[in-house]
């Protein structure tokens, strides 16, 4: 799978509807045999063979502190306060 195709896939995923231009999704594409070996201990036994054979494995995660980037991504308002817990 080419780098260009992976970039295009990411570009499509990031263009979904958001609130305040935030995107908590974090995405890592794992392709090299060395990287897949590092991933192996985290896989369930039923997924090892398929993951090792796949041309690309995508790790999709959620950034729990995505709102820290909102002052730059959505400067029109205090969007960080929409998501961050307040402490008083």
C-alpha angles and dihedrals in degrees: 000000000000127000088238093057092048090051090050091050091051091047090055093048094050094051094069120117115287139174111244095351091290122148114181091184116112117190132195123183113209115200114143121088089235093055091046090053089055088051094048097086090056095054127094112243091249092060102045098089095046094045094049091048097044118101089226136012117201119210108201116193140168120238104222091201098043089131091072088077095051098091087066098036097044109022094160092084142006091272091159089071090058090069110017118092112245122225123199 
